[in-house]
Every structure is written in structure tokens, then in C-alpha cells.
Amino acid sequence: MVRAVEQEQETYRSKLFNFRGMFEITGRHTKSLSVDGASGLDGESQASKSSGDNADQNGNGHGAPRSKVNKEDIALKELREKLLQEMEQMKERFAKLLLGEDMSGGGKGVSSALALSNAFTNLAASIFGEQRRLEPMPAERKAKWRKEIDWLLSVTDYIVEMVPSQQKNKDGTNMEIMTTRQRTDLHMNIPALRKLDTMLIDCLDNFKDQNEFYYVKKDADDGDKKSKNDDKWWLPTVKVPPEGLSDGARKFLQYQKDCVNQVLKAAMAINAQVLSEMEIPESYIESLPKNGRASLGDSIYRSITDEFFDPDQFLMGMDLSSEHKILDLKNRMEASIVIWKRKMIQKDSKSSWGSAVSLEKRELFEERAETILLLLKHRFPGIPQSALDISKIQFNGDVGQAVLESYSRILESLAFTVLSRIEDVLYADQQTQAPSQTARKSVSRSPAPKPALTPKEDTEKSGSETPGSMTLLDFMGWEADQGDSEQKKDHNHSNVQVSDEFMKELDARNQKLPNIATKKVSYLENLGAVRSPTSRH
């Protein structure tokens, strides 16, 4: 009996052991399946890697496609991350534009047109602010410039106008409908500005393989300190071989200078045209004096209203020794032009007795003042924006005009910078020439004998008369008129002996271009409190 009970317990224990063992095996199997399912890709990749290694050892090479797929996946992942990063950057940039540069959202931002204009200016300052040498732009900066310029210019795709068009129906009849098209001024000028942009970048790329000249840092110890231009102390010094540049290098530099000069004139013309089309703000009109005499001053007013007026003689009699004085004269001329135009309009509306003579005189005075403005732009293309231009940009509400003005302005600034760098190299090349050769190039401008100019004086004089400074007048076709006036003036004054002191003073006044070479980039400094205009009520 006892033995039977013991056998039954043994049988029960064996069944229980088998039952527990079955569950343990099932659990292990389930756990292994879950682990294998979770790391299936890793197992496959390890298996493929091991099989690939075995295949490589056997000489079959079946592991290459798997590694190629992995590299493509990594490249696609990096590209996707880059696109997402650029998208976030673009969202932030356009959010800043929509909020008028006031990211707090408090309503203290500027207008959309001014925010877009400031965006162009800041972008150009960050990209071209360090362009101090004649060398290609780094690939990263070039890619950033093109990408962000496309972002800012994309706004103009939605500035459209309605134009008539023909639509052909299914029955063959034509019907006139109205369709949208980009505004005419944008449609004409945006492609032209893009072309000028490409020409300037290509011009810098053309200096990639040049080995005729090099640059020395400003803090480098160099024995020849006299050859450095003190007016551009912040720039690296250009160095050329002792025998000077080769003929091919000189021709190449002159060709690049001519191309950049054409870009400069075209950008100046577009910028001047857009500014002339902008409406004059009321705040600027309210700040003007009552008449042109009060704006110009008695001496300038008498010179302009004189019966015999010569703009060249007028500018020679003015003190243009500093940038501040040049800008002050420009502001006075523009203010007087606005005053005379408004008075002519008021006279037409009133049609008072005897107004015809007054209108003719005012038109004559206005033409003389505009001529002086053109000559100032021609001789000093690097001077900052005038008070009228800044006021127009600040209170402009047309987004399309803001894009055209700012884009043409930064291209004008870049072209002027590149032109100045080319002239620096040509100046350094002329410094290496023999004094006798340089002296033979100087032309005597008076019958009285005078000592030969030094190489530095001659190159500075020739540099001030290069096509780089002849920008807007050449573009507008003033060369013939100016040549005729100079011939007439030489014929009338052929018997006058001009002293050496007067000629030296004249050359000193004409050689003011290097002093104003870098004011275009710092345009935001001239705007003052533009970011939150006080005229908003």
C-alpha cells in the first residue's frame, strides 16, 4: 500500500516536472522570438556582413551592393536633415520679415518694404563685408548668397498685375480674358539685376589662378612702408613683382575693370530710376525751408542763378575736401530741386499773372541743380545716401520698389568695391615703373613750364580720371557734351597762364575718391532710428 502511494507520487512528480519543463521551453522560445524580432535588422545586417566577409574571402564580392545601399541611405538622411534645417531657417527669416523685424510681436516693427530692404542690406554686409582682396568667394559664402537672395527675390513672384490675354474655347472661338503677370518694372529689372550679380561673381572667379600679384597683411613687417596707401590702412597691401606686371596681366586687369565699370553704371542707373519713382514723404517736405535761397545759401544761390553758369567752374569753386561737405552740397541741391518743383506746380494750379517768367527761371535753376547732382554722382560714386534718398527708403510702402532699390544698391556697392581693388593693383604696378616713364605719361595742362610730377602724384591723378569714376555721365551719354564744353573753354582761355599752385589744388580736389570708398556697406548707420519709425501714430 505504501509502495503504491510512493509510486503514484513519483508519477505525479515526473508529470509535474515535464509540465514545468514544457512551459520553460515555451517561454524561452517566445523570448528568443521577441528578441529576434526586435533585432531582426541587426541580425540580417550582421548576417549579411558575415556572409559578405566570407564572400570577400572567397573572392565572390557579393557584399558590395549592401554597403552601397547603406552609403546611399546615409547620404539621403544627411540631405533630408540639411533641407529641414534650411526650411527652419527660411521660416525664421520670413517670420522676421512679416513681423517687421520685431520678433516680440508687439507691433513696434517697421513696414514690410523697409524690413525687406534691410534684409538685403544685412545679407550683403555679411557676405561681401570681408571681400578685401581680388580672389574668388569661398564656396560656402557663395552658396549662402545665392540661396538667401533667391529667398528674398521670391517675394516679387507674387507682385502681379492684370493684363489682357486670349483664350481659345472648345468650339474654336477666341475669348479675351484677364490673366496675372509679374509687374512690369519687376519683370524688366529683376532679370537684369540677376545678370549683373552673376557678372560680378564671375569677375571674382576669374582671379582664381592669377599669380602676378599677392597681398601682405596690414600688420606684416615690410620695409617698403611708403608704397602703402594711408587712405586704405584697413586693407591688405598689394604687392607686385619688382619689374611690374606682365602685359597680359595688365590687359586682363583692364578688361575686368571695364566689365565691372559697366556693371557699376548699370546698377547706378537702375537705382537712380527707382529712387526717382518713389514718392517724396510728407515728413521730408515739412522739413524743407520756404525757398531755394534758404536751402542753398546766398553764395551758392547767386552762382546758380547767374546768367553765365558753368557747372565745372562751380564745383571747382566749392570746398569738396571731405565726404561730409560733398554730402551736404548734395542734400542742399536735392532740397532746392524739390522746393522749385513744388512751387512750379503751385503756380500752375493758381495760374497767377506773370507766372510764365518765374516758371522759366525755376525750370532753368532746376536743370542747373540736377546737372550739379549728376556731376557729383559722376565724380564721387561712393558717397552715402542723401537725406532725400534715406527718407524715401524709410517711408516707402511699395515692396517691389524696395526690392529693386536695395538689390541695385548692394550690387552697386559690390561693383565699386571690386573696382577699387582692381585700381589698387594697377596703382601698385605703376609704382614699380621707372620715374622717367611715369613722368612722360603726365601731360602738361598749361603753356608755362612746370616740374615733372612724381610717380605717386601721376598715378593718383590718373587714378582719379579712370573710367571707374566716370560712371553715370558715361551711361547717360554726357561725354560728347563735356568734350565740347572743354574744347570751347580751352579756346576761350588759351591765353591765360595757369599757375602750378592752382593745378595742384585742382588735382587735390579731384583726388577724393579713395576717401569715400567704403561707405556703401555701412548704409544702416545712416538710417538712424529706422527700425522703429517715430512717424507712426
C-alpha positions in Angstrom: 0.0 0.0 0.0 2.7 2.4 1.0 4.7 1.4 -2.1 1.7 2.1 -4.3 1.4 5.6 -2.8 5.1 6.3 -3.3 4.9 5.2 -7.0 1.9 7.4 -7.5 3.7 10.4 -6.0 6.7 9.7 -8.2 4.5 9.5 -11.3 2.9 12.8 -10.2 6.2 14.5 -9.7 7.5 13.3 -13.1 4.4 14.7 -14.8 4.7 18.0 -12.9 8.4 18.2 -13.9 7.5 17.5 -17.6 4.7 20.1 -17.4 7.1 22.8 -15.9 9.8 21.9 -18.4 7.3 22.4 -21.3 6.4 25.9 -20.1 10.1 26.9 -19.6 10.9 25.8 -23.1 7.9 27.7 -24.5 9.0 30.8 -22.6 12.5 30.6 -23.8 11.3 30.1 -27.3 8.9 33.1 -27.1 11.6 35.3 -25.6 14.0 34.3 -28.3 11.4 35.1 -30.9 10.7 38.5 -29.5 14.4 39.3 -29.3 15.0 38.1 -32.8 12.0 40.1 -34.0 13.3 43.3 -32.3 16.8 43.0 -33.6 15.9 41.4 -36.9 17.6 44.2 -39.0 20.7 43.9 -36.9 20.8 40.2 -37.3 20.3 40.5 -41.0 22.9 43.2 -41.3 25.3 41.1 -39.2 24.5 38.0 -41.2 24.9 39.9 -44.5 28.1 41.4 -43.2 29.5 38.0 -42.2 28.3 36.5 -45.4 29.9 39.4 -47.2 33.1 38.9 -45.4 33.1 35.2 -46.2 32.3 36.1 -49.8 35.1 38.6 -50.0 37.4 36.0 -48.5 36.3 33.5 -51.2 36.7 36.1 -53.9 33.0 36.4 -54.8 32.4 40.1 -53.7 28.6 39.9 -53.0 28.8 42.3 -50.0 29.4 45.5 -52.1 25.7 46.2 -53.0 24.7 46.1 -49.3 27.4 48.6 -48.3 26.5 50.8 -51.3 22.8 50.9 -50.2 23.9 51.8 -46.7 26.0 54.7 -48.0 23.1 56.0 -50.1 20.8 55.8 -47.1 23.2 57.8 -45.1 23.6 60.4 -47.8 19.8 60.7 -48.2 19.4 61.1 -44.4 22.0 63.9 -44.3 20.4 65.6 -47.3 17.0 65.4 -45.6 18.4 66.9 -42.4 20.0 69.7 -44.3 16.8 70.5 -46.1 14.9 70.5 -42.8 17.5 72.9 -41.3 17.2 75.2 -44.3 13.5 75.1 -44.1 13.5 76.2 -40.5 16.0 78.9 -41.3 13.7 80.2 -44.1 10.7 80.1 -41.8 12.6 82.2 -39.3 13.7 84.7 -41.9 10.2 85.2 -43.3 8.7 85.4 -39.9 11.1 88.2 -39.1 10.1 90.0 -42.3 6.3 89.6 -41.6 6.7 90.9 -38.1 8.7 93.9 -39.3 11.9 92.9 -37.5 10.0 92.9 -34.2 10.2 89.3 -33.1 8.3 90.1 -29.9 5.1 90.7 -31.9 4.4 93.9 -30.0 3.5 95.9 -33.1 6.6 98.0 -33.0 8.1 96.7 -36.2 8.8 98.6 -39.4 6.9 98.2 -42.7 7.3 95.1 -44.8 9.1 97.1 -47.6 11.6 98.5 -45.1 12.1 95.2 -43.5 12.9 93.6 -46.8 15.2 96.4 -47.8 17.1 96.0 -44.5 17.3 92.2 -45.1 19.0 92.8 -48.5 21.4 95.3 -46.8 22.3 93.0 -44.0 22.8 90.0 -46.2 25.2 91.9 -48.5 27.1 93.2 -45.4 27.6 89.7 -44.1 28.6 88.2 -47.4 30.7 90.9 -49.0 31.9 92.8 -45.9 35.1 90.8 -45.9 35.8 91.0 -49.6 39.1 92.8 -49.3 41.1 91.0 -52.0 40.7 90.1 -55.6 40.0 86.5 -55.1 37.0 84.1 -55.6 34.4 83.9 -52.9 34.5 80.8 -50.8 32.1 78.1 -51.9 30.1 78.3 -48.7 29.6 82.0 -48.8 28.7 81.9 -52.5 26.1 79.2 -51.9 24.7 81.1 -48.9 24.5 84.3 -51.1 22.6 82.6 -53.9 20.3 80.7 -51.6 19.2 83.7 -49.5 19.0 86.0 -52.5 16.6 83.6 -54.1 14.5 83.6 -50.9 14.3 87.4 -50.8 13.6 87.7 -54.5 10.8 85.1 -54.4 8.6 87.7 -52.9 8.4 89.5 -56.2 6.8 86.5 -57.9 3.6 87.4 -56.1 3.6 91.1 -57.0 1.4 90.9 -60.2 -0.8 93.0 -62.4 -3.8 92.1 -64.6 -3.2 92.0 -68.3 -5.5 91.0 -71.2 -5.0 87.7 -72.9 -6.7 85.5 -75.4 -8.2 82.1 -74.6 -9.4 79.6 -77.2 -12.6 77.8 -76.4 -13.5 74.2 -77.3 -15.7 75.4 -80.1 -12.8 77.2 -81.7 -13.8 80.8 -80.7 -11.4 83.2 -79.0 -12.3 85.0 -75.9 -10.4 87.8 -74.2 -9.7 87.2 -70.5 -7.6 88.9 -67.8 -4.5 87.0 -66.5 -1.9 87.8 -63.9 1.7 88.7 -64.8 4.6 90.0 -62.8 4.6 93.7 -62.5 6.3 95.4 -65.5 9.1 97.1 -63.6 10.0 93.9 -61.8 9.7 91.8 -64.9 12.2 94.1 -66.7 14.7 94.8 -63.9 14.9 91.6 -61.8 16.5 89.6 -64.6 18.9 92.4 -65.4 20.0 92.7 -61.8 20.5 88.9 -61.6 22.7 89.1 -64.7 24.7 91.9 -63.1 25.1 89.8 -60.0 26.3 86.8 -62.0 28.8 89.0 -63.8 30.3 90.3 -60.6 30.7 86.8 -59.1 32.3 85.6 -62.3 34.7 88.5 -62.3 35.9 87.5 -58.9 36.1 83.9 -60.0 38.4 85.0 -62.9 41.1 85.8 -60.3 41.4 82.2 -59.2 44.6 81.2 -60.9 46.4 84.5 -61.0 50.0 84.6 -59.7 51.1 88.1 -60.8 50.3 89.9 -57.5 49.8 89.0 -53.9 48.7 90.6 -50.7 50.6 91.4 -47.5 48.7 91.6 -44.2 48.5 95.1 -42.7 50.4 94.0 -39.6 53.2 92.3 -41.5 56.7 93.8 -41.2 57.5 95.2 -44.5 60.3 97.6 -45.3 58.5 99.5 -48.0 56.0 101.4 -45.9 55.9 104.4 -48.3 54.1 102.4 -51.0 51.1 101.7 -48.8 48.1 103.9 -49.3 47.3 105.5 -45.9 43.7 106.2 -47.1 43.0 102.4 -47.0 45.0 101.4 -44.0 42.5 98.7 -43.1 43.1 96.8 -46.4 46.0 94.4 -47.0 48.7 95.8 -49.1 49.0 94.8 -52.8 52.5 93.6 -53.9 53.6 93.0 -57.5 56.9 91.8 -58.9 59.8 94.3 -58.9 59.6 94.6 -62.7 55.9 95.1 -62.6 53.0 93.1 -64.1 53.3 91.4 -67.4 51.5 92.8 -70.5 49.0 90.0 -70.4 48.1 90.7 -66.7 47.7 94.4 -67.4 45.3 93.7 -70.3 43.4 91.2 -68.1 43.0 93.7 -65.3 42.0 96.5 -67.7 39.4 94.2 -69.3 38.0 93.2 -65.9 37.9 96.9 -64.9 35.9 97.8 -67.9 33.4 95.0 -67.3 32.9 96.0 -63.6 32.6 99.6 -64.7 29.7 98.7 -67.0 28.1 96.8 -64.1 28.5 99.8 -61.8 27.0 102.2 -64.3 24.0 99.9 -65.0 23.3 99.3 -61.3 23.6 103.1 -60.6 21.1 103.8 -63.4 18.6 101.3 -62.1 18.9 102.6 -58.6 18.6 106.2 -59.6 15.5 105.4 -61.7 13.8 103.5 -58.9 14.5 106.3 -56.4 13.2 108.9 -58.7 9.9 107.0 -59.0 9.4 106.7 -55.2 7.1 109.2 -53.6 8.6 112.0 -51.5 7.5 111.6 -47.9 5.5 114.4 -46.3 7.9 114.5 -43.4 10.7 115.4 -45.7 8.6 118.1 -47.4 7.7 119.6 -44.0 11.3 119.9 -43.0 12.3 121.9 -46.1 12.8 125.7 -45.9 10.4 128.1 -47.6 12.5 128.9 -50.7 15.6 127.7 -52.6 17.8 130.6 -51.4 17.4 129.5 -47.8 18.2 125.9 -48.7 21.3 126.7 -50.8 22.7 129.7 -49.1 23.4 133.1 -50.6 26.7 132.3 -52.3 25.5 129.1 -53.9 22.2 130.6 -54.9 24.0 133.5 -56.6 26.2 131.1 -58.5 23.3 129.0 -59.8 21.1 132.0 -60.7 23.9 133.8 -62.5 23.3 134.5 -66.2 26.5 132.7 -67.2 26.7 129.3 -65.4 29.4 126.7 -65.8 28.9 123.6 -63.6 32.6 122.6 -63.7 33.7 126.0 -62.6 31.0 125.9 -59.9 32.3 122.6 -58.5 35.9 123.9 -58.6 34.9 126.8 -56.5 33.3 124.7 -53.9 35.1 123.1 -51.0 34.8 119.3 -51.6 37.7 118.3 -49.4 35.7 115.9 -47.2 32.8 113.5 -47.6 30.7 115.5 -45.2 30.9 118.6 -47.3 30.1 116.6 -50.5 27.0 115.1 -48.9 25.9 118.5 -47.5 26.1 120.0 -51.0 24.1 117.1 -52.4 21.4 117.5 -49.8 21.2 121.2 -50.5 20.8 120.7 -54.2 18.1 118.0 -53.8 16.2 120.1 -51.3 16.2 123.1 -53.7 15.0 121.0 -56.6 12.1 119.7 -54.6 11.2 123.3 -53.5 11.3 124.6 -57.0 9.2 121.8 -58.4 6.5 122.2 -55.8 6.4 125.9 -56.4 6.0 125.4 -60.2 3.1 123.0 -59.5 1.5 125.5 -57.2 2.0 128.3 -59.8 0.3 126.1 -62.4 -2.6 125.4 -60.2 -3.1 129.1 -59.2 -2.3 130.4 -62.8 -1.3 133.8 -61.3 -0.4 136.8 -63.5 3.1 136.9 -64.8 4.0 133.4 -63.7 5.5 132.4 -67.1 8.8 134.2 -66.5 9.0 132.7 -63.0 8.3 129.2 -64.3 11.0 129.5 -66.9 13.6 130.7 -64.4 12.7 128.0 -62.0 13.0 125.4 -64.7 16.4 126.7 -65.6 17.5 126.7 -62.0 16.2 123.2 -61.5 18.1 121.9 -64.6 21.3 123.5 -63.3 20.9 121.9 -59.9 20.2 118.5 -61.5 23.4 118.9 -63.6 25.4 119.5 -60.4 23.9 116.4 -58.9 24.9 114.3 -61.9 28.4 115.6 -61.7 28.6 114.8 -58.0 27.5 111.2 -58.7 29.9 111.0 -61.6 33.0 112.2 -59.6 32.1 110.6 -56.2 30.1 107.4 -56.8 30.9 106.1 -53.3 29.3 108.8 -51.2 26.5 107.7 -48.8 22.8 108.1 -49.5 21.4 111.6 -49.3 18.7 112.7 -46.8 16.1 112.6 -49.5 17.0 109.0 -50.5 17.1 107.8 -46.9 13.7 109.4 -46.3 12.2 107.8 -49.4 13.6 104.3 -48.4 12.4 104.7 -44.9 8.8 105.7 -45.7 8.4 103.7 -48.9 5.5 101.3 -48.8 5.9 99.6 -52.2 7.6 96.2 -51.7 8.5 95.8 -55.3 10.3 99.2 -55.4 12.1 98.3 -52.1 13.4 95.1 -53.6 14.7 96.9 -56.8 16.3 99.7 -54.8 18.0 97.6 -52.3 19.2 94.9 -54.7 20.6 97.5 -57.2 22.2 99.4 -54.3 24.1 96.4 -52.9 25.3 95.4 -56.4 26.5 99.0 -56.9 28.4 98.8 -53.7 30.0 95.4 -54.6 30.9 96.7 -58.1 32.5 99.8 -56.6 34.4 97.6 -54.1 35.8 95.3 -56.9 36.7 98.3 -59.0 38.6 99.8 -56.1 40.5 96.6 -55.6 41.5 96.5 -59.3 42.6 100.1 -59.1 44.8 99.2 -56.1 46.6 96.6 -58.1 47.1 98.9 -61.1 48.4 101.6 -58.7 50.9 99.2 -57.2 52.0 98.2 -60.7 52.5 101.9 -61.7 54.6 102.4 -58.6 57.1 99.9 -59.9 57.7 101.7 -63.1 60.7 104.0 -63.7 60.2 107.6 -62.8 61.2 108.7 -66.3 58.4 106.6 -67.8 55.9 107.8 -65.4 56.9 111.4 -65.9 56.5 111.1 -69.7 52.9 110.0 -69.2 52.0 113.2 -67.4 50.5 115.8 -69.7 51.2 119.5 -69.1 48.0 121.4 -68.9 49.4 124.9 -69.2 51.8 126.7 -71.5 54.1 127.7 -68.6 56.8 125.1 -67.8 56.3 123.2 -64.6 58.3 120.4 -62.9 57.5 116.8 -63.7 55.2 115.0 -61.4 56.4 112.2 -59.2 55.2 108.7 -59.9 52.9 108.8 -57.0 51.3 112.1 -57.9 50.9 111.0 -61.5 49.3 107.7 -60.7 47.0 109.3 -58.2 46.0 111.9 -60.8 45.4 109.2 -63.5 43.6 107.0 -60.9 41.1 109.9 -60.3 40.4 110.1 -64.0 40.0 106.4 -64.7 36.7 105.1 -66.1 35.9 103.7 -62.7 35.0 107.2 -61.6 33.2 108.0 -64.8 30.0 106.1 -64.1 26.7 107.8 -64.5 27.6 110.5 -67.1 29.1 107.9 -69.4 26.0 105.8 -69.1 23.7 108.8 -69.8 25.8 110.0 -72.8 27.4 113.1 -71.4 30.9 112.5 -72.9 30.2 114.5 -76.1 28.7 117.5 -74.3 31.5 117.6 -71.8 34.1 117.3 -74.6 32.6 120.2 -76.5 32.5 122.4 -73.4 36.1 121.6 -72.6 37.2 122.5 -76.2 35.2 125.8 -76.0 36.7 126.5 -72.6 40.2 125.8 -73.8 39.7 128.0 -76.9 38.4 130.9 -74.8 41.1 130.7 -72.2 44.1 129.8 -74.4 46.0 132.9 -73.4 45.5 132.5 -69.7 48.6 131.3 -67.7 47.5 128.8 -65.1 49.8 128.7 -62.1 51.2 125.5 -60.6 49.6 126.1 -57.2 46.1 126.2 -58.8 46.7 123.0 -60.7 47.9 121.2 -57.6 44.8 122.4 -55.7 42.6 121.2 -58.6 44.2 117.8 -58.6 43.9 117.6 -54.8 40.1 118.3 -55.1 39.7 115.7 -57.8 41.5 113.0 -55.8 38.9 112.4 -53.2 37.6 109.1 -54.4 39.7 106.9 -52.2 38.4 108.6 -49.1 34.9 107.6 -49.7 35.4 104.0 -50.9 33.8 102.1 -48.1 30.7 104.0 -47.0 28.3 102.0 -49.1 28.4 98.9 -46.9 27.6 100.9 -43.7 24.2 102.0 -45.0 22.3 101.0 -41.9 24.3 103.5 -39.9 22.8 106.3 -42.0 19.3 105.2 -41.4 19.5 106.0 -37.7 16.2 105.1 -36.0 14.7 103.4 -39.0 13.9 100.2 -37.3 11.1 101.8 -35.3 10.0 104.9 -37.1 8.7 107.7 -34.9 6.2 108.9 -37.5 3.8 106.0 -36.8 0.8 107.3 -34.9 
